[in-house]
Amino acid sequence: MTYPILYSLQHCPYAMRARMALLMAQEDVLLRAISTKDKPKEMLLVSAKGTVPVLVLENGKFLDESLDIMLWALKKNDPHDLLKASDPSILINILALIDECDVGYRANLSAYKHAKRFHIDTENYLRSECEKYIQKLEALLENQSYFFGESLSLADLAILPFVRQFANADKKLFRDAPYENLSQWLSDFMASALFSKVMRKYPLWNENHEQFLFN
Ligand SMILES: N[C@@H](CCC(=O)N[C@@H](CS)C(=O)NCC(=O)O)C(=O)O
């Protein structure tokens, strides 16, 4: 029995979302934990850009974008209907919400975190830029439990690690802000069995070439 190989990093938000989708798709993979300071040559030979996650398929093809990994897994098997198969227009909206995260919000988030860390005076401005997206997510949860209804979708999983980063950047501000719905959504996730499985720590592949069945 062979499995796809996933190069992964415990706290990387992109690797986290890929791992969540692989679990939800019940797609077993062999996980190789890496450190960005000492990337395995086996991974760089496959994908020279050197980012994680990378998923190497049994046929030698590879995926080195987290969203592609999520879509690949869920298109194969989607027992929780994260792609909302009954209505293709929902998937278009799901992908649009993820795109807003991946393009505008994420850039603001990393600039905000940088400004906060180095006490740069753009910190408040950048936080308010992030909050435009955060407020949009909060509004989506006003009358439903998840971004696209009463059950999980690809959007919840893809966006989660980046809401978590925002909340962690200033826990007190996040707690005190009027984000009751988003805050509940986040804490429910973080208390879930899925999340603890996703965040499990593995020994580094580079140390003894030990890989682990991730399922
Ligand atoms: N667009 C990529 C981004 C992946 C990414 O940037 N991952 C970071 C770790 S969180 C990385 O590998 N950075 C390369 C490095 O730190 O050398 C994806 O969605 O998979």
The ligand as an SDF file (V2000), in Angstrom:
LIG
                    3D

 20 19  0  0  0  0  0  0  0  0999 V2000
    0.8300   29.9380   -1.0790 N   0  0  0  0  0  0  0  0  0  0  0  0
    1.4440   28.8940   -0.3090 C   0  0  0  0  0  0  0  0  0  0  0  0
    2.1450   29.5370    0.8700 C   0  0  0  0  0  0  0  0  0  0  0  0
    2.8780   28.5230    1.7440 C   0  0  0  0  0  0  0  0  0  0  0  0
    3.8790   29.1990    2.6710 C   0  0  0  0  0  0  0  0  0  0  0  0
    4.2530   30.3650    2.4720 O   0  0  0  0  0  0  0  0  0  0  0  0
    4.3550   28.4650    3.6910 N   0  0  0  0  0  0  0  0  0  0  0  0
    5.3980   28.9930    4.5210 C   0  0  0  0  0  0  0  0  0  0  0  0
    5.3610   28.4330    5.9220 C   0  0  0  0  0  0  0  0  0  0  0  0
    3.9440   28.9510    6.8430 S   0  0  0  0  0  0  0  0  0  0  0  0
    6.7350   28.5930    3.9540 C   0  0  0  0  0  0  0  0  0  0  0  0
    6.9250   27.4390    3.6190 O   0  0  0  0  0  0  0  0  0  0  0  0
    7.6690   29.5470    3.8230 N   0  0  0  0  0  0  0  0  0  0  0  0
    8.9690   29.2650    3.2850 C   0  0  0  0  0  0  0  0  0  0  0  0
   10.0710   29.5460    4.2470 C   0  0  0  0  0  0  0  0  0  0  0  0
    9.7790   29.9900    5.3840 O   0  0  0  0  0  0  0  0  0  0  0  0
   11.2190   29.3170    3.8880 O   0  0  0  0  0  0  0  0  0  0  0  0
    0.3770   27.8930    0.1150 C   0  0  0  0  0  0  0  0  0  0  0  0
   -0.7970   28.2830    0.2320 O   0  0  0  0  0  0  0  0  0  0  0  0
    0.6890   26.6940    0.2720 O   0  0  0  0  0  0  0  0  0  0  0  0
  1  2  1  0
  2  3  1  0
  2 18  1  0
  3  4  1  0
  4  5  1  0
  5  6  2  0
  5  7  1  0
  7  8  1  0
  8  9  1  0
  8 11  1  0
  9 10  1  0
 11 12  2  0
 11 13  1  0
 13 14  1  0
 14 15  1  0
 15 16  2  0
 15 17  1  0
 18 19  2  0
 18 20  1  0
M  END
$$$$
